[in-house]
């Protein structure tokens, strides 16, 4: 009888899910968040890729024109007299340095034999190709992290005010270090492109083995780690840079293969399935990786709109009169994308693959260059308009037009605000609007950082849920002050999959 009652109870017992409504509601929201991740992530990726494209096109279009204008000013300077203490403006000095580095590295790349490198890598087995491809990705991240520091050190050494005490080894050593870095990084990217080209032309589908295994390793290395919003922001920027770099590598592979087959259009359709497979695998891996990271760390899908607003803020702030960096350098620091080595390699591949002979060919080159300039200008205008829209939606305009400084004590805040106004040279016109008249003064590292705050600070840094009151105990205030704003994190650091 007892057994029959137990079986009857097991068959007829019930339960009520509404008794744990909060738990099941949270699980349902997690499902909805995972369903929203592809859309929100691709919006961020789409915007970020066009940011990288804008910085990349800048090297081919506006940088040569800016170098020409800077050289023209330098040559014609005696005609105008030395009215200014500077022979050239800091931005013009940086443009000339970029142009000279680009030209020198381009001629140095002629001594690198692409065909010999291709046959050397082709003789390796599939396992060695897999190992080489992973080693190249790690090396690319490491050398990018150190490379932007080398370039920034060169720019600052060349434009640092002369009245300051000299604390560097000189412009020429920094210049040779920058040339060596760009050359080595270009060779590294060439080896990456060559390895991918070998995988494309192999008959045993080693490309599929390399891409799929590498993508699963990427998922395993990131999904099961603890992530906060700032760490996920770094990873998102790194994924944007990686995807754009892969697109350029695929372009280089297609150019080399089309050259080998005498530019036969039929061969392009042979390469098309492999190209689609590489692109689709990158998109699928990024979606799976970000979906599970947000699920395991209780991060909502709305965070990607915050990341997009932060990238848009960088673009808008670089257009101001008191901007402290060029936009392409800002993208380099934020995403880890340095366009100079990739541009050197692409110029080297294009010039070796396409032969320009005759007047008609040179006319086509000029028209193509005008088309690139038009594309760059159009892309910049659209990006600037969308960036202003994203900044306005995030309510971050006050950080651009009406900055307010904060400090913990009241008296100290007033003193720091007056000091900031005196150093920045803020003047007020008749209408009462403020305008910046001097370049921003760089602070020393040991000085307290003056952070710009607004209503968007809480929007960018507070976790999901109810907002906590500001007047809490001192321990909570210290914990909240230790958090970094998305606009300040990695401003001068190349982002990667680093966990702080």
C-alpha positions in Angstrom: 0.0 0.0 0.0 2.8 2.4 0.8 4.5 1.8 -2.5 1.2 2.4 -4.4 0.7 5.7 -2.5 4.2 6.8 -3.4 3.7 6.0 -7.0 0.4 7.7 -7.0 1.9 10.8 -5.4 4.7 10.9 -7.9 2.2 10.7 -10.8 -0.2 13.3 -9.5 1.9 15.8 -7.5 2.1 19.4 -8.8 4.2 22.5 -8.3 3.7 26.3 -8.9 6.3 28.3 -10.8 4.8 31.6 -9.5 6.2 30.8 -6.1 9.7 31.7 -7.5 8.6 34.3 -10.0 11.8 36.4 -9.7 14.1 33.5 -10.6 12.1 32.4 -13.6 11.7 36.0 -14.8 15.5 36.5 -14.6 16.0 33.3 -16.6 13.6 34.5 -19.3 15.4 37.9 -19.5 18.7 36.0 -20.0 17.2 34.3 -23.0 16.0 37.6 -24.4 19.4 39.1 -23.8 21.1 36.3 -25.7 18.7 36.9 -28.5 19.5 40.6 -28.6 23.2 40.1 -28.5 23.7 39.5 -32.3 21.8 42.7 -33.2 23.5 45.0 -30.7 26.9 43.5 -31.2 26.8 43.8 -35.0 25.7 47.5 -34.6 28.8 48.1 -32.6 31.0 46.1 -35.0 29.5 47.9 -38.0 30.2 51.3 -36.5 33.7 50.3 -35.3 34.7 48.8 -38.6 33.9 52.0 -40.4 35.9 53.9 -37.7 38.9 51.7 -38.6 38.2 52.1 -42.3 38.2 55.9 -41.8 41.6 55.8 -40.0 43.0 53.4 -42.6 41.8 55.6 -45.6 43.4 58.6 -43.9 46.8 57.2 -44.5 46.2 56.9 -48.3 44.2 60.1 -48.9 44.6 63.0 -46.5 48.0 62.2 -45.0 49.9 62.8 -48.3 48.1 66.1 -48.8 48.8 67.1 -45.2 52.5 66.2 -45.6 52.6 68.2 -48.8 51.1 71.3 -47.1 53.5 71.0 -44.2 56.5 70.7 -46.5 55.2 73.7 -48.5 54.9 75.7 -45.3 58.4 74.7 -44.2 59.9 75.7 -47.6 58.0 79.0 -47.8 58.6 80.0 -44.2 61.3 82.6 -44.9 58.9 84.5 -47.1 56.5 85.1 -44.2 59.1 85.7 -41.5 59.4 84.0 -38.1 56.2 85.4 -36.6 55.6 82.2 -34.6 58.1 80.6 -32.2 57.4 77.2 -33.9 58.6 76.5 -37.4 55.8 74.0 -37.8 52.7 73.2 -35.8 52.8 70.0 -33.8 50.2 68.3 -36.0 52.3 69.1 -39.1 55.5 67.7 -37.5 53.6 64.4 -36.7 52.3 64.3 -40.3 55.8 64.7 -41.8 57.1 61.9 -39.4 54.3 59.6 -40.5 54.9 60.3 -44.1 58.7 59.7 -43.9 58.2 56.5 -41.9 55.7 55.3 -44.5 58.1 56.0 -47.4 61.1 54.4 -45.8 59.3 51.3 -44.7 57.8 50.9 -48.2 61.3 50.8 -49.8 62.5 48.5 -47.1 59.7 46.1 -47.9 61.1 45.6 -51.4 64.0 43.6 -49.9 61.5 41.0 -48.5 60.7 38.2 -51.0 57.1 37.3 -50.8 57.4 34.3 -53.1 60.2 32.7 -51.0 58.1 33.2 -47.9 55.1 31.6 -49.5 57.0 28.5 -50.6 58.7 28.2 -47.2 55.4 28.2 -45.3 53.7 26.0 -47.9 56.2 23.2 -47.1 54.9 23.0 -43.5 52.3 20.5 -42.3 48.8 21.4 -41.2 49.7 21.2 -37.5 52.6 23.6 -38.1 50.3 26.0 -40.0 47.9 26.0 -37.0 50.8 26.7 -34.6 52.2 29.4 -36.8 48.9 31.1 -37.2 48.2 31.2 -33.4 51.8 32.4 -32.7 51.3 35.2 -35.3 48.1 36.4 -33.7 49.7 36.6 -30.2 52.7 38.3 -31.6 50.5 40.8 -33.4 48.8 41.8 -30.2 52.0 42.1 -28.3 53.8 44.2 -30.9 50.8 46.4 -31.4 50.7 47.2 -27.7 54.3 48.3 -27.7 54.2 49.9 -31.2 51.7 52.6 -30.4 53.8 53.6 -27.3 56.8 53.9 -29.6 54.9 56.1 -32.1 53.5 58.3 -29.3 56.9 58.7 -27.8 58.3 59.8 -31.1 55.4 62.4 -31.7 55.8 63.8 -28.2 59.6 64.0 -28.3 59.4 65.8 -31.7 56.8 68.3 -30.5 57.6 68.8 -26.8 58.1 72.4 -25.8 61.8 73.3 -25.9 61.9 75.2 -22.7 61.3 72.1 -20.7 64.2 70.1 -19.3 65.3 67.4 -21.6 64.3 63.9 -20.4 64.6 61.8 -23.5 67.2 60.3 -25.7 66.5 62.5 -28.7 64.3 62.6 -31.8 66.5 60.6 -34.1 66.8 57.4 -31.9 63.0 57.5 -31.4 62.6 57.9 -35.2 64.7 54.8 -35.9 62.8 52.8 -33.3 59.6 53.8 -35.0 60.8 52.8 -38.4 62.1 49.5 -37.1 58.7 48.8 -35.4 56.6 49.6 -38.5 58.9 47.5 -40.7 58.8 44.5 -38.3 55.1 44.8 -37.8 54.5 44.9 -41.6 56.6 41.7 -42.0 54.5 40.1 -39.3 51.3 40.9 -41.1 52.8 39.7 -44.4 53.5 36.3 -42.8 49.9 36.2 -41.5 48.6 36.9 -45.0 51.0 34.4 -46.5 49.9 31.7 -44.0 46.2 32.4 -44.9 47.1 32.3 -48.6 48.7 28.9 -48.2 45.6 27.7 -46.4 43.4 28.9 -49.2 45.4 27.1 -51.9 45.8 23.9 -50.0 43.8 20.8 -51.2 43.3 19.2 -47.9 41.0 21.9 -46.4 43.7 23.0 -43.9 42.0 26.5 -44.0 38.9 25.0 -42.3 41.1 23.3 -39.7 43.0 26.4 -38.9 40.0 28.8 -38.7 37.7 26.5 -36.7 40.3 25.3 -34.2 41.6 28.8 -33.7 38.1 30.1 -33.1 37.3 27.4 -30.6 40.5 28.3 -28.7 39.4 31.9 -28.6 36.0 30.9 -27.2 37.5 28.7 -24.5 40.1 31.3 -23.5 37.5 34.1 -22.9 34.0 32.8 -22.1 34.8 31.2 -18.7 36.6 34.3 -17.3 35.1 37.0 -15.1 34.3 40.1 -17.0 33.1 43.6 -16.1 31.8 46.2 -18.4 35.2 47.9 -18.8 36.9 44.5 -19.6 34.1 43.7 -22.1 34.7 47.1 -23.7 38.3 46.2 -24.2 37.5 42.9 -25.7 34.9 44.4 -28.0 37.4 46.9 -29.4 39.9 44.1 -29.9 37.4 42.1 -31.8 36.6 45.1 -34.0 40.3 45.6 -34.8 40.7 41.8 -35.5 37.7 41.7 -37.8 38.9 44.7 -39.8 42.4 43.3 -40.1 41.1 40.0 -41.3 39.2 41.8 -44.1 42.4 43.5 -45.2 44.2 40.2 -45.1 41.5 38.6 -47.2 41.9 41.4 -49.7 45.7 40.8 -49.9 45.1 37.1 -50.4 42.7 37.7 -53.2 45.0 40.2 -54.9 47.9 37.7 -54.8 45.8 34.8 -56.1 44.3 36.9 -58.9 47.8 38.0 -60.0 48.9 34.3 -60.2 45.9 33.5 -62.4 46.4 36.6 -64.7 43.4 38.4 -63.3 41.0 35.8 -64.5 37.5 36.6 -63.1 36.5 33.0 -63.0 39.1 32.3 -60.3 37.4 34.9 -58.1 34.4 32.7 -57.8 36.7 29.8 -56.7 38.0 32.0 -53.8 34.5 33.3 -52.9 33.3 30.3 -50.8 36.5 30.3 -48.7 36.2 34.0 -48.1 32.6 33.7 -47.0 33.6 30.8 -44.7 36.3 32.9 -43.0 33.9 35.9 -42.5 31.0 33.8 -41.3 33.2 31.9 -38.8 34.5 35.2 -37.4 30.9 36.6 -37.0 29.6 33.4 -35.5 32.4 33.1 -33.0 32.1 36.7 -31.9 28.3 36.3 -31.3 28.7 33.1 -29.3 31.6 34.5 -27.3 29.8 37.8 -26.4 26.5 36.0 -25.7 27.9 33.7 -23.1 30.1 36.4 -21.6 27.1 38.6 -21.0 25.1 35.6 -19.7 27.8 34.5 -17.2 28.5 38.0 -15.9 24.9 39.3 -15.8 25.6 42.1 -18.3 22.7 43.5 -20.4 22.7 43.9 -24.1 22.3 47.7 -23.7 26.0 47.9 -22.8 26.9 47.8 -26.4 25.1 51.1 -27.1 27.2 52.6 -24.3 30.4 51.3 -26.0 29.3 52.8 -29.3 28.6 56.1 -27.6 32.1 56.1 -26.1 33.7 55.5 -29.5 31.5 58.2 -30.9 32.7 60.6 -28.2 36.3 59.9 -29.2 35.5 60.9 -32.8 33.6 64.1 -31.8 36.2 65.2 -29.3 39.0 64.8 -31.8 37.2 67.4 -34.1 37.4 70.1 -31.4 39.9 73.0 -31.5 41.5 71.9 -28.2 41.9 68.2 -29.3 45.1 66.6 -28.0 45.4 63.9 -30.6 44.6 63.0 -34.2 41.6 60.9 -34.8 43.6 58.0 -36.3 45.8 57.9 -33.2 42.7 57.9 -31.0 41.4 54.9 -32.8 44.8 53.2 -32.5 44.9 53.7 -28.7 41.3 52.7 -28.2 41.2 49.6 -30.5 44.8 48.6 -30.9 44.6 49.2 -34.6 47.7 50.8 -36.0 47.2 51.6 -39.7 50.8 52.4 -40.7 52.2 48.8 -40.9 49.0 47.5 -42.6 49.1 50.4 -45.1 52.8 49.7 -45.9 52.0 46.0 -46.7 49.0 46.9 -48.8 50.9 49.4 -50.9 53.7 46.9 -51.3 51.3 44.1 -52.5 49.3 46.4 -54.8 52.4 47.9 -56.5 53.9 44.5 -57.0 50.6 42.9 -58.3 49.4 45.7 -60.6 51.7 47.1 -63.2 51.0 50.7 -64.3 52.1 51.3 -67.9 51.0 54.0 -70.3 49.1 57.3 -70.0 45.7 55.7 -69.6 46.9 53.6 -66.6 48.2 56.7 -64.8 44.9 58.5 -65.5 43.1 55.5 -63.9 45.4 55.8 -60.9 44.6 59.5 -60.5 40.9 58.8 -60.8 41.1 55.9 -58.3 42.9 58.3 -55.9 40.2 60.9 -56.3 37.6 58.2 -55.6 39.4 57.2 -52.4 39.4 60.8 -51.2 35.7 61.0 -52.0 35.1 57.8 -50.1 37.1 59.1 -47.1 35.3 62.4 -47.0 31.9 60.8 -47.3 32.7 58.2 -44.7 34.0 60.9 -42.3 30.9 63.0 -42.7 28.5 60.1 -42.1 30.5 58.9 -39.1 30.6 62.4 -37.6 26.8 62.8 -38.0 26.1 59.4 -36.5 28.6 60.1 -33.7 26.9 63.3 -32.8 23.6 61.4 -32.7 25.0 58.7 -30.4 26.6 61.3 -28.1 23.3 63.1 -27.8 21.4 60.0 -27.1 23.8 59.1 -24.3 23.5 62.7 -22.9 27.2 63.3 -23.1 27.2 66.7 -24.7 28.1 68.5 -21.5 31.4 66.6 -21.5 32.2 68.3 -24.8 30.9 71.8 -24.4 30.5 72.5 -20.7 33.1 70.5 -18.7 32.7 70.5 -14.9 35.6 69.4 -12.7 35.1 67.5 -9.5 37.2 66.9 -6.4 36.4 65.3 -3.1 36.8 68.3 -0.7 34.9 71.5 -1.5 37.8 73.9 -1.2 40.1 71.7 -3.2 37.6 71.4 -6.0 37.4 75.2 -6.3 41.1 75.6 -6.3 41.6 72.9 -8.9 38.8 74.4 -11.1 40.5 77.8 -11.0 43.9 76.3 -11.7 42.4 74.4 -14.6 40.8 77.6 -16.1 44.1 79.4 -15.8 46.1 76.7 -17.5 43.6 75.9 -20.2 43.1 79.6 -21.0 39.3 79.6 -20.9 37.9 82.9 -21.9 34.3 84.2 -21.9 32.9 86.1 -24.7 30.1 88.7 -24.7 27.4 86.1 -24.9 28.7 84.3 -21.9 29.9 81.2 -23.7 33.2 79.7 -22.9 35.9 79.0 -25.5 39.3 77.4 -25.2 42.1 79.6 -26.5 45.2 77.6 -25.7 46.3 74.0 -26.2 45.6 71.8 -23.2 48.5 71.6 -20.7 49.7 68.0 -20.0 49.8 67.2 -16.4 52.4 65.3 -14.6 51.8 61.7 -13.7 51.9 62.3 -10.0 49.3 65.1 -10.1 45.7 64.2 -9.2 43.7 63.4 -12.3 40.9 65.8 -13.1 38.0 63.8 -14.4 35.1 65.3 -16.3 31.8 64.2 -14.9 28.2 64.4 -16.1 25.0 62.6 -15.9 26.4 60.0 -18.4 29.0 58.9 -15.8 26.4 57.0 -14.0 25.0 55.8 -17.3 28.4 54.4 -18.3 29.7 52.9 -15.0 26.9 51.9 -12.7 25.7 48.3 -12.8 22.2 47.3 -13.8 19.6 47.8 -11.3 18.6 50.6 -9.0 20.9 53.6 -8.6 22.5 53.9 -5.2 22.4 57.1 -3.3 25.5 59.2 -3.4 25.5 59.9 0.4 26.5 56.4 1.5 29.3 55.4 3.9 32.9 56.1 3.0 33.8 52.6 2.1 31.2 52.4 -0.7 32.3 55.9 -1.9 35.9 54.6 -2.2 34.7 51.5 -4.0 32.7 53.6 -6.5 35.5 56.1 -7.1 37.8 53.3 -8.0 35.7 52.4 -11.0 36.9 53.8 -14.3 34.8 55.6 -16.8 34.6 54.1 -20.2 35.9 57.4 -21.7 39.0 57.3 -19.5 39.9 53.6 -19.6 42.7 52.7 -22.0 42.9 56.2 -23.4 46.6 55.7 -23.8 46.7 51.9 -23.7 46.1 49.5 -26.4 43.2 47.3 -25.4 43.2 43.6 -25.6 41.8 40.6 -23.7 43.5 41.8 -20.5 41.6 41.2 -17.2 42.3 43.8 -14.6 
